[in-house]
Amino acid sequence: MIQELIREALEARSRAYAPYSRFQVGAALRCEGVVHSGCNVENAAYPLGTCAEAGAIAAMVRGGGRRIEEIVIVGGDAPCTPCGGCRQKLREFGLPDLQVHMISPTGDLLLTRTLAELLPDAFGPDHLG
């Protein structure tokens, strides 16, 4: 199953719009057996860009999904861990034991962390009742 996520994350990365940083990122997640992917989309006003993880989550929600089962993220040669905002977005739809895999542009696994390791003591939907 992870091979499909890797393939989709690499494909998404190839479609990234990153004319300013030239740092392309792709992400692919699985929800109820369906793969959703996204890529980073930069904007000349830097804070207005979107991350690949956010794009994949938006695609999942648009498709009716609500629970991330696993996610793969690909950036550069070093592990591309999710930014703080994306860690919180992942927590909205993922449990603390969610496996977050970071891969290289050649598809090699660089690092795997759980969401709890990336975002300890997270504030999530369960805190709101």
All heavy atoms as an XYZ file, in Angstrom:
954
protein
N       0.811     -1.203      0.000
C       0.000      0.000      0.000
C       0.852      1.264      0.000
O       0.487      2.244     -0.629
C      -0.927      0.019      1.220
C      -2.143     -0.856      1.068
S      -3.281     -0.246     -0.149
C      -4.616      0.270      0.861
N       1.982      1.239      0.718
C       2.809      2.447      0.777
C       3.388      2.775     -0.600
O       3.609      3.945     -0.916
C       3.911      2.356      1.853
C       4.523      3.743      2.074
C       4.944      1.323      1.491
C       5.460      3.840      3.229
N       3.600      1.762     -1.442
C       4.152      2.024     -2.781
C       3.217      2.905     -3.603
O       3.675      3.777     -4.340
C       4.449      0.711     -3.513
C       5.605     -0.064     -2.920
C       6.886      0.758     -2.842
O       7.228      1.510     -3.754
N       7.592      0.647     -1.730
N       1.913      2.702     -3.473
C       0.956      3.550     -4.180
C       1.024      4.984     -3.664
O       0.994      5.944     -4.434
C      -0.460      3.003     -4.031
C      -1.494      3.824     -4.783
C      -2.907      3.302     -4.623
O      -3.153      2.439     -3.755
O      -3.776      3.775     -5.370
N       1.160      5.136     -2.355
C       1.287      6.483     -1.779
C       2.565      7.160     -2.261
O       2.553      8.348     -2.590
C       1.266      6.421     -0.251
C      -0.060      6.064      0.397
C       0.107      5.925      1.910
C      -1.115      7.106      0.083
N       3.648      6.407     -2.307
C       4.922      6.959     -2.780
C       4.792      7.412     -4.235
O       5.189      8.521     -4.592
C       6.066      5.936     -2.609
C       6.391      5.763     -1.120
C       7.302      6.347     -3.405
C       7.351      4.627     -0.817
N       4.217      6.572     -5.062
C       4.038      6.902     -6.482
C       3.191      8.179     -6.643
O       3.540      9.078     -7.408
C       3.390      5.725     -7.199
C       3.309      5.854     -8.691
C       2.799      4.602     -9.400
N       1.549      4.067     -8.861
C       1.441      3.000     -8.067
N       2.518      2.333     -7.704
N       0.273      2.586     -7.630
N       2.108      8.271     -5.905
C       1.220      9.434     -6.003
C       1.878     10.699     -5.444
O       1.689     11.792     -5.987
C      -0.100      9.159     -5.298
C      -0.960      8.141     -6.002
C      -1.458      8.605     -7.366
O      -1.751      9.805     -7.536
O      -1.552      7.748     -8.263
N       2.652     10.571     -4.375
C       3.349     11.730     -3.807
C       4.396     12.260     -4.790
O       4.537     13.474     -4.968
C       3.996     11.372     -2.470
N       5.112     11.355     -5.431
C       6.110     11.768     -6.423
C       5.449     12.453     -7.611
O       5.943     13.468     -8.111
C       6.927     10.559     -6.886
C       7.895      9.978     -5.848
C       8.419      8.628     -6.306
C       9.030     10.943     -5.554
N       4.324     11.916     -8.060
C       3.587     12.534     -9.170
C       3.090     13.923     -8.769
O       3.199     14.883     -9.537
C       2.411     11.642     -9.584
C       1.441     12.280    -10.553
C       2.045     12.632    -11.916
O       3.064     12.047    -12.286
O       1.486     13.504    -12.602
N       2.549     14.037     -7.563
C       2.065     15.333     -7.088
C       3.208     16.344     -7.026
O       3.058     17.495     -7.433
C       1.402     15.182     -5.713
N       4.366     15.901     -6.538
C       5.530     16.796     -6.452
C       5.909     17.335     -7.821
O       6.283     18.499     -7.970
C       6.711     16.068     -5.827
C       7.953     16.930     -5.675
C       9.093     16.121     -5.039
N      10.259     16.941     -4.809
C      11.282     17.024     -5.662
N      11.270     16.335     -6.793
N      12.325     17.794     -5.368
N       5.794     16.498     -8.829
C       6.169     16.929    -10.179
C       5.237     18.025    -10.712
O       5.575     18.710    -11.666
C       6.179     15.738    -11.140
O       4.864     15.331    -11.473
N       4.088     18.193    -10.080
C       3.113     19.204    -10.510
C       3.136     20.456     -9.627
O       2.341     21.374     -9.833
C       1.708     18.618    -10.468
C       1.540     17.339    -11.227
C       1.133     17.617    -12.606
N       0.942     16.355    -13.325
C       0.429     16.295    -14.499
N       0.028     17.393    -15.083
N       0.303     15.150    -15.122
N       4.013     20.490     -8.633
C       4.061     21.625     -7.709
C       4.324     22.939     -8.441
O       5.016     22.968     -9.468
C       5.141     21.394     -6.653
N       3.767     23.992     -7.890
C       3.990     25.337     -8.422
C       4.885     26.058     -7.411
O       4.414     26.530     -6.372
C       2.654     26.069     -8.591
C       2.808     27.479     -9.102
C       3.125     27.722    -10.438
C       2.650     28.567     -8.253
C       3.270     29.022    -10.910
C       2.787     29.870     -8.718
C       3.100     30.090    -10.045
O       3.246     31.375    -10.515
N       6.178     26.074     -7.694
C       7.152     26.638     -6.757
C       8.159     27.527     -7.491
O       9.367     27.294     -7.444
C       7.871     25.512     -6.019
N       7.691     28.592     -8.172
C       8.602     29.418     -8.957
C       9.535     30.286     -8.109
O      10.543     30.761     -8.620
C       7.660     30.286     -9.789
C       6.441     30.412     -8.942
C       6.316     29.075     -8.262
N       9.236     30.479     -6.855
C      10.032     31.373     -6.005
C      11.085     30.597     -5.219
O      12.265     30.900     -5.285
C       9.113     32.187     -5.085
C       8.043     32.886     -5.889
C       6.724     32.454     -5.836
C       8.359     33.931     -6.754
C       5.744     33.064     -6.617
C       7.395     34.543     -7.538
C       6.085     34.095     -7.459
O       5.130     34.694     -8.247
N      10.671     29.583     -4.496
C      11.621     28.809     -3.694
C      12.271     27.690     -4.507
O      13.330     27.210     -4.142
C      10.904     28.183     -2.493
O      10.056     27.122     -2.912
N      11.606     27.260     -5.559
C      12.036     26.109     -6.358
C      12.072     24.826     -5.522
O      12.730     23.856     -5.870
C      13.397     26.337     -7.007
C      13.502     27.618     -7.794
C      13.495     27.355     -9.283
N      13.851     28.534    -10.050
C      12.957     29.391    -10.523
N      11.694     29.213    -10.282
N      13.332     30.427    -11.236
N      11.353     24.823     -4.403
C      11.294     23.660     -3.512
C       9.936     23.002     -3.689
O       8.935     23.436     -3.136
C      11.521     24.067     -2.053
C      11.719     22.896     -1.133
C      12.932     22.229     -1.096
C      10.691     22.458     -0.311
C      13.124     21.146     -0.251
C      10.864     21.372      0.537
C      12.090     20.717      0.573
N       9.922     21.969     -4.511
C       8.675     21.270     -4.812
C       8.387     20.210     -3.761
O       9.284     19.477     -3.346
C       8.766     20.609     -6.179
C       8.918     21.601     -7.310
C       9.113     20.899     -8.632
O      10.045     20.128     -8.798
N       8.218     21.174     -9.562
N       7.127     20.150     -3.350
C       6.693     19.178     -2.344
C       5.425     18.499     -2.842
O       4.545     19.144     -3.411
C       6.426     19.848     -0.978
C       6.012     18.812      0.065
C       7.653     20.616     -0.498
N       5.350     17.203     -2.613
C       4.149     16.436     -2.916
C       3.748     15.637     -1.698
O       4.590     15.280     -0.870
N       2.468     15.363     -1.578
C       1.963     14.547     -0.472
C       0.841     13.670     -0.994
O       0.092     14.062     -1.894
C       1.448     15.426      0.664
N       0.762     12.471     -0.440
C      -0.331     11.562     -0.774
C      -0.763     10.872      0.512
O       0.080     10.439      1.302
C       0.095     10.539     -1.815
N      -2.060     10.826      0.719
C      -2.594     10.192      1.915
C      -3.650      9.174      1.529
O      -4.205      9.214      0.439
C      -3.164     11.243      2.873
C      -4.311     12.116      2.378
C      -5.663     11.448      2.538
C      -4.301     13.446      3.121
N      -3.893      8.260      2.463
C      -4.923      7.256      2.254
C      -6.024      7.465      3.280
O      -5.771      7.674      4.459
C      -4.349      5.845      2.365
C      -5.360      4.767      2.018
C      -4.820      3.346      1.990
N      -4.029      3.023      3.162
C      -2.706      2.967      3.180
N      -2.009      3.250      2.097
N      -2.057      2.637      4.267
N      -7.269      7.386      2.788
C      -8.457      7.513      3.635
C      -9.459      6.488      3.130
O      -9.901      6.579      1.974
C      -9.017      8.928      3.531
S     -10.645      9.131      4.285
N      -9.782      5.523      3.964
C     -10.734      4.481      3.602
C     -10.361      3.806      2.281
O     -11.211      3.549      1.428
C     -12.152      5.043      3.551
C     -12.614      5.588      4.887
C     -14.007      6.198      4.845
O     -14.670      6.163      3.791
O     -14.426      6.718      5.897
N      -9.072      3.562      2.104
C      -8.576      2.877      0.921
C      -8.411      3.734     -0.317
O      -7.916      3.264     -1.327
N      -8.812      4.998     -0.250
C      -8.709      5.906     -1.386
C      -7.509      6.819     -1.181
O      -7.289      7.344     -0.082
C      -9.997      6.748     -1.539
C      -9.872      7.733     -2.691
C     -11.206      5.843     -1.731
N      -6.722      7.018     -2.237
C      -5.546      7.885     -2.175
C      -5.910      9.271     -2.684
O      -6.548      9.409     -3.732
C      -4.379      7.299     -2.995
C      -3.208      8.273     -3.052
C      -3.941      5.969     -2.400
N      -5.508     10.276     -1.919
C      -5.684     11.681     -2.302
C      -4.307     12.320     -2.253
O      -3.515     12.039     -1.354
C      -6.619     12.401     -1.326
C      -7.958     11.752     -1.209
N      -8.978     11.987     -2.094
C      -8.437     10.868     -0.303
C     -10.035     11.277     -1.737
N      -9.729     10.591     -0.658
N      -4.020     13.205     -3.202
C      -2.700     13.828     -3.233
C      -2.810     15.331     -3.396
O      -3.863     15.859     -3.758
C      -1.858     13.228     -4.360
O      -2.444     13.494     -5.614
N      -1.700     15.997     -3.114
C      -1.627     17.442     -3.268
C      -0.191     17.876     -3.441
O       0.745     17.110     -3.172
N      -0.004     19.092     -3.910
C       1.331     19.654     -4.086
C       1.340     21.071     -3.521
O       0.287     21.679     -3.352
C       1.734     19.663     -5.558
S       0.655     20.625     -6.625
N       2.537     21.571     -3.257
C       2.616     22.943     -2.777
C       2.343     23.900     -3.927
O       2.664     23.630     -5.081
C       3.955     23.232     -2.082
C       5.184     23.057     -2.957
O       5.285     22.127     -3.726
N       6.129     23.969     -2.810
N       1.710     25.007     -3.583
C       1.362     26.043     -4.555
C       1.797     27.375     -3.948
O       1.186     27.852     -2.996
C      -0.157     26.062     -4.859
C      -0.494     27.170     -5.847
C      -0.621     24.706     -5.367
N       2.882     27.930     -4.486
C       3.395     29.196     -3.957
C       2.613     30.382     -4.506
O       1.854     30.256     -5.476
C       4.874     29.344     -4.300
C       5.746     28.332     -3.584
C       7.219     28.495     -3.869
O       7.603     29.234     -4.794
O       8.003     27.875     -3.150
N       2.834     31.509     -3.876
C       2.198     32.760     -4.259
C       3.236     33.851     -4.061
O       4.048     33.774     -3.133
C       0.977     32.990     -3.365
C       0.138     34.141     -3.807
O       0.553     35.292     -3.710
N      -1.059     33.840     -4.278
N       3.209     34.877     -4.885
C       4.171     35.971     -4.745
C       4.102     36.584     -3.351
O       5.109     37.052     -2.821
C       3.931     37.036     -5.813
N       2.933     36.584     -2.737
C       2.782     36.985     -1.332
C       2.962     35.692     -0.519
O       2.016     34.941     -0.307
C       1.421     37.609     -1.091
N       4.203     35.416     -0.127
C       4.575     34.117      0.445
C       3.591     33.508      1.445
O       3.304     32.323      1.349
C       5.967     34.194      1.101
C       7.097     34.034      0.109
C       7.966     35.078     -0.134
C       7.287     32.853     -0.578
C       9.006     34.944     -1.040
C       8.322     32.710     -1.486
C       9.183     33.756     -1.712
O      10.199     33.614     -2.598
N       3.070     34.220      2.395
C       2.189     33.542      3.364
C       0.907     32.990      2.753
O       0.215     32.218      3.379
C       1.855     34.637      4.381
C       2.864     35.701      4.178
C       3.306     35.604      2.754
N       0.601     33.369      1.518
C      -0.643     32.928      0.906
C      -0.513     31.618      0.140
O      -1.497     31.111     -0.395
C      -1.188     34.021     -0.019
C      -1.530     35.338      0.678
C      -2.037     36.354     -0.340
C      -2.558     35.122      1.779
N       0.664     31.051      0.094
C       0.842     29.764     -0.565
C       0.209     28.648      0.250
O      -0.208     28.844      1.397
N       0.110     27.464     -0.355
C      -0.430     26.312      0.370
C       0.562     25.158      0.304
O       1.273     24.982     -0.680
C      -1.783     25.846     -0.210
O      -1.621     25.558     -1.590
C      -2.849     26.892     -0.021
N       0.568     24.392      1.350
C       1.454     23.234      1.454
C       0.833     22.022      0.770
O      -0.394     21.929      0.619
C       1.710     22.903      2.918
S       2.562     24.205      3.827
N       1.673     21.078      0.409
C       1.214     19.855     -0.241
C       0.260     19.070      0.653
O      -0.753     18.539      0.186
C       2.417     18.987     -0.619
N       0.566     19.015      1.946
C      -0.290     18.281      2.873
C      -1.691     18.890      2.910
O      -2.695     18.166      2.920
C       0.306     18.290      4.289
C       1.669     17.653      4.388
C       2.824     18.623      4.191
O       2.686     19.611      3.426
O       3.879     18.399      4.800
N      -1.756     20.217      2.911
C      -3.053     20.896      2.929
C      -3.837     20.595      1.660
O      -5.060     20.397      1.702
C      -2.865     22.400      3.095
N      -3.151     20.531      0.522
C      -3.815     20.195     -0.726
C      -4.371     18.782     -0.718
O      -5.490     18.540     -1.185
N      -3.602     17.842     -0.184
C      -4.064     16.458     -0.110
C      -5.252     16.339      0.843
O      -6.218     15.620      0.560
C      -2.925     15.540      0.328
N      -5.194     17.050      1.957
C      -6.309     17.031      2.910
C      -7.559     17.633      2.275
O      -8.664     17.099      2.417
C      -5.927     17.756      4.215
C      -4.871     16.939      4.965
C      -7.162     18.008      5.092
C      -4.210     17.672      6.117
N      -7.403     18.728      1.554
C      -8.549     19.348      0.888
C      -9.165     18.384     -0.127
O     -10.396     18.277     -0.221
C      -8.127     20.650      0.216
N      -8.330     17.668     -0.870
C      -8.839     16.695     -1.836
C      -9.592     15.574     -1.120
O     -10.643     15.116     -1.592
C      -7.692     16.128     -2.678
N      -9.075     15.139      0.026
C      -9.738     14.096      0.806
C     -11.107     14.563      1.273
O     -12.106     13.856      1.116
C      -8.878     13.709      2.013
C      -9.533     12.685      2.929
S      -8.688     12.506      4.518
C      -9.198     14.029      5.344
N     -11.162     15.755      1.838
C     -12.431     16.290      2.336
C     -13.415     16.464      1.184
O     -14.594     16.122      1.289
C     -12.205     17.612      3.100
C     -13.524     18.296      3.419
C     -11.427     17.342      4.388
N     -12.928     16.971      0.055
C     -13.791     17.135     -1.127
C     -14.358     15.803     -1.572
O     -15.494     15.707     -2.031
C     -12.991     17.787     -2.264
C     -13.660     17.787     -3.619
C     -14.942     18.612     -3.628
N     -15.577     18.619     -4.918
C     -16.485     17.744     -5.339
N     -16.841     16.733     -4.571
N     -17.026     17.857     -6.533
N     -13.589     14.738     -1.402
C     -14.044     13.400     -1.765
C     -14.912     12.739     -0.710
O     -15.319     11.593     -0.875
N     -15.165     13.444      0.394
C     -16.022     12.906      1.445
C     -15.287     12.228      2.577
O     -15.906     11.716      3.506
N     -13.945     12.221      2.543
C     -13.163     11.563      3.582
C     -13.016     12.403      4.836
O     -13.093     13.638      4.785
N     -12.794     11.735      5.943
C     -12.634     12.434      7.220
C     -11.542     11.851      8.110
O     -11.291     12.375      9.183
C     -13.952     12.418      8.004
C     -15.086     13.208      7.364
C     -14.764     14.698      7.346
N     -15.856     15.509      6.861
C     -16.035     15.884      5.602
N     -15.199     15.480      4.664
N     -17.042     16.653      5.261
N     -10.867     10.757      7.691
C      -9.848     10.149      8.550
C      -8.637      9.739      7.729
O      -8.730      8.880      6.858
C     -10.421      8.928      9.264
C      -9.446      8.187     10.149
C      -8.951      8.949     11.360
N     -10.047      9.339     12.217
C     -10.024     10.394     13.039
N      -8.945     11.133     13.113
N     -11.046     10.702     13.769
N      -7.496     10.375      8.002
C      -6.243     10.010      7.335
C      -5.708      8.752      7.991
O      -5.547      8.695      9.210
C      -5.204     11.148      7.450
C      -5.743     12.441      6.834
C      -3.894     10.731      6.786
C      -4.889     13.658      7.126
N      -5.409      7.753      7.177
C      -4.884      6.485      7.675
C      -3.365      6.408      7.592
O      -2.732      5.715      8.379
C      -5.513      5.331      6.895
C      -7.021      5.278      7.073
C      -7.708      4.408      6.040
O      -7.045      3.912      5.105
O      -8.933      4.232      6.165
N      -2.782      7.103      6.613
C      -1.330      7.099      6.400
C      -1.019      8.204      5.409
O      -1.847      8.524      4.563
C      -0.910      5.737      5.831
C       0.558      5.497      5.734
C       0.881      4.059      5.325
O       0.043      3.405      4.658
O       1.973      3.601      5.672
N       0.181      8.791      5.514
C       0.553      9.856      4.585
C       2.031      9.748      4.233
O       2.854      9.353      5.072
C       0.222     11.256      5.157
C       0.472     12.357      4.105
C       0.945     11.517      6.466
C      -0.112     13.712      4.459
N       2.332     10.095      2.986
C       3.708     10.159      2.488
C       3.953     11.577      2.007
O       3.108     12.159      1.322
C       3.929      9.163      1.321
C       5.243      9.432      0.614
C       3.883      7.732      1.826
N       5.117     12.126      2.358
C       5.496     13.484      1.958
C       6.865     13.410      1.287
O       7.783     12.763      1.802
C       5.559     14.426      3.172
C       4.219     14.440      3.899
C       5.972     15.840      2.747
C       4.283     14.972      5.319
N       7.000     14.088      0.152
C       8.281     14.123     -0.549
C       8.650     15.569     -0.836
O       7.836     16.348     -1.305
C       8.250     13.297     -1.854
C       7.155     13.754     -2.791
C       9.592     13.330     -2.561
N       9.889     15.921     -0.473
C      10.420     17.255     -0.751
C      11.780     17.098     -1.405
O      11.888     16.630     -2.526
N      12.832     17.430     -0.652
C      14.190     17.325     -1.170
C      14.890     16.070     -0.689
O      14.256     15.088     -0.325
N      16.214     16.145     -0.661
C      17.010     14.982     -0.281
C      17.003     14.713      1.220
O      17.295     13.607      1.647
C      18.446     15.144     -0.774
C      18.525     15.103     -2.294
O      17.730     14.365     -2.912
O      19.369     15.813     -2.868
N      16.689     15.724      2.021
C      16.553     15.548      3.465
C      15.069     15.346      3.774
O      14.212     15.781      3.007
C      17.083     16.771      4.209
N      14.737     14.704      4.895
C      13.327     14.504      5.221
C      12.566     15.836      5.261
O      13.008     16.788      5.891
C      13.362     13.860      6.606
C      14.703     13.214      6.691
C      15.619     14.112      5.900
N      11.462     15.896      4.552
C      10.619     17.094      4.500
C       9.468     16.882      5.483
O       8.418     16.345      5.130
C      10.104     17.300      3.078
S       9.139     18.807      2.872
N       9.705     17.263      6.721
C       8.672     17.096      7.731
C       7.609     18.191      7.575
O       7.903     19.282      7.090
C       9.273     17.161      9.152
O       9.908     18.421      9.333
C      10.284     16.041      9.371
N       6.384     17.898      7.971
C       5.325     18.904      7.840
C       5.605     20.137      8.693
O       6.161     20.028      9.792
C       4.074     18.188      8.356
C       4.413     16.741      8.398
C       5.901     16.649      8.531
N       5.197     21.292      8.187
C       5.323     22.518      8.973
C       4.361     22.439     10.163
O       3.512     21.542     10.237
C       5.020     23.743      8.105
S       3.276     23.941      7.654
N       4.461     23.362     11.072
C       3.600     23.368     12.255
C       2.125     23.423     11.914
O       1.309     22.704     12.496
N       1.769     24.269     10.952
C       0.369     24.374     10.561
C      -0.157     23.076      9.984
O      -1.287     22.666     10.259
N       0.659     22.406      9.179
C       0.225     21.146      8.584
C       0.162     20.035      9.627
O      -0.676     19.144      9.542
C       1.126     20.754      7.419
S       0.764     21.739      5.944
N       1.018     20.086     10.616
C       0.930     19.097     11.693
C      -0.425     19.210     12.381
O      -1.070     18.210     12.692
C       2.072     19.291     12.694
C       3.424     18.940     12.098
C       4.587     19.241     13.024
N       5.830     19.184     12.271
C       6.998     18.822     12.776
N       7.094     18.490     14.049
N       8.063     18.798     12.015
N      -0.872     20.444     12.606
C      -2.184     20.641     13.224
C      -3.306     20.207     12.281
O      -4.292     19.609     12.709
C      -2.373     22.105     13.629
C      -3.631     22.346     14.445
C      -3.632     21.617     15.771
O      -2.658     21.662     16.526
N      -4.718     20.925     16.081
N      -3.156     20.473     10.987
C      -4.160     20.020     10.013
C      -4.226     18.488      9.991
O      -5.307     17.901      9.908
C      -3.835     20.553      8.617
C      -4.078     22.040      8.459
C      -3.612     22.502      7.078
C      -3.810     23.980      6.865
N      -2.804     24.814      7.548
N      -3.068     17.833     10.055
C      -3.049     16.378     10.107
C      -3.750     15.868     11.358
O      -4.467     14.869     11.315
C      -1.612     15.858     10.044
C      -0.890     16.030      8.711
C       0.591     15.692      8.855
C      -1.532     15.192      7.621
N      -3.572     16.581     12.476
C      -4.214     16.158     13.728
C      -5.728     16.278     13.654
O      -6.465     15.511     14.279
C      -3.676     16.983     14.905
C      -4.310     16.656     16.242
C      -4.103     15.182     16.635
N      -4.880     14.837     17.788
C      -6.080     14.269     17.754
N      -6.665     13.976     16.600
N      -6.723     13.974     18.868
N      -6.219     17.211     12.880
C      -7.675     17.352     12.725
C      -8.293     16.086     12.131
O      -9.400     15.704     12.489
C      -7.986     18.548     11.831
C      -9.446     18.865     11.687
C     -10.097     19.395     12.965
O      -9.390     19.925     13.852
O     -11.333     19.271     13.058
N      -7.551     15.426     11.248
C      -8.082     14.269     10.543
C      -7.323     12.975     10.809
O      -7.644     11.951     10.218
C      -8.090     14.550      9.032
C      -8.969     15.700      8.650
C      -8.418     16.953      8.413
C     -10.338     15.545      8.567
C      -9.230     18.027      8.066
C     -11.158     16.610      8.227
C     -10.600     17.854      7.981
N      -6.315     13.034     11.673
C      -5.518     11.840     11.961
C      -5.393     11.608     13.449
O      -5.413     12.546     14.242
N      -5.260     10.358     13.814
C      -5.057      9.996     15.212
C      -3.579     10.128     15.565
O      -2.722     10.176     14.678
C      -5.547      8.570     15.442
C      -7.048      8.350     15.205
C      -7.395      6.869     15.322
C      -7.864      9.200     16.165
N      -3.255     10.180     16.854
C      -1.851     10.334     17.259
C      -0.912      9.270     16.688
O       0.265      9.536     16.472
C      -1.906     10.266     18.784
C      -3.276     10.790     19.116
C      -4.161     10.259     18.006
N      -1.421      8.061     16.407
C      -0.554      7.005     15.880
C      -0.458      7.021     14.348
O       0.137      6.117     13.747
C      -1.006      5.636     16.368
C      -2.390      5.243     15.881
O      -3.120      6.092     15.333
O      -2.752      4.055     16.059
N      -0.983      8.065     13.694
C      -0.875      8.211     12.241
C       0.587      8.128     11.816
O       1.436      8.835     12.349
C      -1.466      9.558     11.812
C      -1.230      9.984     10.361
C      -1.979      9.071      9.397
C      -1.656     11.434     10.163
N       0.878      7.271     10.848
C       2.233      7.133     10.319
C       2.464      8.202      9.255
O       1.710      8.291      8.280
C       2.428      5.754      9.691
C       2.344      4.618     10.695
C       3.589      4.544     11.554
O       4.689      4.346     11.042
N       3.420      4.700     12.849
N       3.510      9.015      9.461
C       3.893     10.071      8.528
C       5.258      9.678      7.965
O       6.247      9.643      8.692
C       3.960     11.448      9.232
C       4.322     12.540      8.241
C       2.637     11.757      9.935
N       5.286      9.346      6.674
C       6.515      8.890      6.016
C       7.076     10.020      5.166
O       6.352     10.629      4.380
C       6.228      7.697      5.110
C       5.505      6.572      5.767
N       6.097      5.724      6.676
C       4.221      6.162      5.648
C       5.213      4.827      7.078
N       4.062      5.082      6.469
N       8.360     10.296      5.307
C       9.045     11.269      4.478
C       9.985     10.507      3.549
O      10.760      9.663      4.003
C       9.844     12.268      5.327
C       8.998     13.360      5.992
S       7.853     12.862      7.298
C       8.898     12.301      8.603
N       9.875     10.810      2.250
C      10.684     10.094      1.267
C      11.529     11.081      0.459
O      11.276     12.281      0.451
C       9.807      9.248      0.318
C       8.883     10.141     -0.519
C       9.016      8.210      1.101
C       8.196      9.421     -1.671
N      12.506     10.536     -0.249
C      13.369     11.331     -1.125
C      12.709     11.461     -2.497
O      11.772     10.721     -2.811
C      14.724     10.648     -1.278
O      14.593      9.501     -2.098
N      13.221     12.359     -3.341
C      12.693     12.481     -4.706
C      12.869     11.214     -5.550
O      12.242     11.086     -6.593
C      13.480     13.648     -5.292
C      13.881     14.460     -4.116
C      14.153     13.447     -3.033
N      13.682     10.280     -5.094
C      13.833      9.008     -5.805
C      12.942      7.918     -5.206
O      12.986      6.773     -5.640
C      15.300      8.546     -5.795
O      15.748      8.430     -4.435
C      16.189      9.515     -6.557
N      12.151      8.281     -4.192
C      11.215      7.334     -3.599
C      11.746      6.540     -2.431
O      11.069      5.652     -1.920
N      12.964      6.852     -1.979
C      13.539      6.136     -0.842
C      12.971      6.682      0.464
O      12.852      7.903      0.647
C      15.063      6.285     -0.819
C      15.721      5.662     -2.036
O      15.288      4.563     -2.440
O      16.648      6.279     -2.580
N      12.641      5.784      1.376
C      12.139      6.172      2.683
C      13.271      6.801      3.496
O      14.323      6.191      3.670
C      11.567      4.960      3.416
C      10.959      5.231      4.780
C       9.742      6.143      4.666
C      10.582      3.913      5.444
N      13.063      8.030      3.954
C      14.077      8.743      4.736
C      13.767      8.735      6.226
O      14.674      8.663      7.050
C      14.185     10.195      4.256
C      14.591     10.403      2.806
C      14.493     11.882      2.440
C      16.006      9.884      2.569
N      12.480      8.830      6.564
C      12.095      8.974      7.968
C      10.622      8.656      8.114
O       9.819      9.032      7.254
C      12.357     10.422      8.413
C      12.080     10.804      9.849
C      13.058     10.121     10.798
C      12.184     12.326     10.011
N      10.279      7.970      9.188
C       8.884      7.754      9.545
C       8.701      8.183     10.989
O       9.505      7.826     11.852
C       8.468      6.276      9.386
O       8.582      5.916      8.009
C       7.036      6.054      9.848
N       7.669      8.963     11.231
C       7.317      9.409     12.579
C       5.809      9.260     12.733
O       5.063      9.330     11.757
C       7.687     10.878     12.809
C       9.170     11.170     12.822
C       9.792     10.674     14.136
N      11.188     11.035     14.228
C      12.198     10.225     13.958
N      11.966      9.004     13.549
N      13.440     10.626     14.080
N       5.377      9.091     13.966
C       3.938      9.161     14.217
C       3.570     10.630     14.367
O       4.427     11.485     14.644
C       3.540      8.411     15.500
O       4.131      9.072     16.623
C       3.943      6.947     15.443
N       2.296     10.915     14.217
C       1.837     12.282     14.414
C       2.117     12.732     15.847
O       2.485     13.883     16.076
C       0.351     12.386     14.077
C      -0.254     13.773     14.118
C       0.505     14.761     13.238
C      -1.716     13.710     13.712
N       1.989     11.818     16.813
C       2.281     12.166     18.213
C       3.743     12.574     18.397
O       4.039     13.455     19.206
C       1.942     10.997     19.130
N       4.645     11.956     17.647
C       6.048     12.338     17.740
C       6.284     13.709     17.107
O       7.117     14.483     17.593
C       6.935     11.297     17.047
C       7.001      9.975     17.794
C       7.716      8.897     17.010
O       7.461      8.753     15.794
O       8.524      8.178     17.628
N       5.560     14.004     16.038
C       5.714     15.291     15.360
C       4.981     16.422     16.077
O       5.369     17.582     15.965
C       5.195     15.194     13.922
C       5.993     14.313     12.976
C       5.247     14.142     11.668
C       7.380     14.900     12.735
N       3.907     16.076     16.794
C       3.087     17.091     17.454
C       2.663     16.562     18.825
O       1.512     16.167     19.042
C       1.854     17.415     16.591
C       1.000     18.609     17.007
C       1.787     19.907     16.902
C      -0.247     18.679     16.150
N       3.615     16.533     19.774
C       3.291     16.001     21.100
C       2.277     16.886     21.818
O       2.223     18.091     21.603
C       4.643     15.985     21.828
C       5.497     16.953     21.089
C       4.993     17.001     19.683
N       1.464     16.254     22.649
C       0.470     16.971     23.448
C      -0.438     17.834     22.579
O      -0.796     18.961     22.934
C       1.157     17.824     24.524
C       2.078     17.000     25.403
O       1.669     15.896     25.809
O       3.209     17.453     25.655
N      -0.829     17.298     21.434
C      -1.612     18.056     20.457
C      -3.006     18.389     20.950
O      -3.634     17.623     21.692
C      -1.728     17.252     19.163
N      -3.492     19.534     20.526
C      -4.871     19.943     20.730
C      -5.644     19.460     19.518
O      -5.295     19.767     18.381
C      -4.962     21.473     20.840
C      -6.338     21.977     21.131
C      -6.796     22.074     22.428
C      -7.181     22.355     20.091
C      -8.074     22.543     22.691
C      -8.454     22.830     20.341
C      -8.908     22.925     21.651
N      -6.668     18.652     19.747
C      -7.409     18.092     18.631
C      -8.910     18.174     18.820
O      -9.398     18.741     19.815
N      -9.650     17.651     17.877
C     -11.105     17.717     17.913
C     -11.709     17.154     19.202
O     -12.739     17.643     19.671
C     -11.543     16.872     16.708
C     -10.365     16.804     15.821
C      -9.166     16.932     16.702
N     -11.058     16.141     19.777
C     -11.570     15.538     21.009
C     -11.549     16.504     22.194
O     -12.256     16.298     23.173
C     -10.797     14.252     21.325
C      -9.295     14.442     21.264
O      -8.805     15.094     20.332
O      -8.599     13.916     22.151
N     -10.769     17.578     22.109
C     -10.733     18.559     23.182
C     -11.959     19.467     23.192
O     -12.208     20.179     24.152
C      -9.463     19.434     23.064
C      -8.223     18.715     23.438
N      -7.457     18.042     22.515
C      -7.618     18.548     24.633
C      -6.422     17.490     23.129
N      -6.499     17.787     24.421
N     -12.698     19.460     22.106
C     -13.850     20.350     21.987
C     -15.173     19.649     22.244
O     -16.227     20.232     22.062
C     -13.873     21.006     20.584
C     -12.646     21.860     20.274
C     -12.703     22.374     18.854
C     -12.535     23.014     21.262
N     -15.104     18.408     22.686
C     -16.331     17.692     23.060
C     -16.831     16.910     21.944
O     -17.731     16.316     21.714
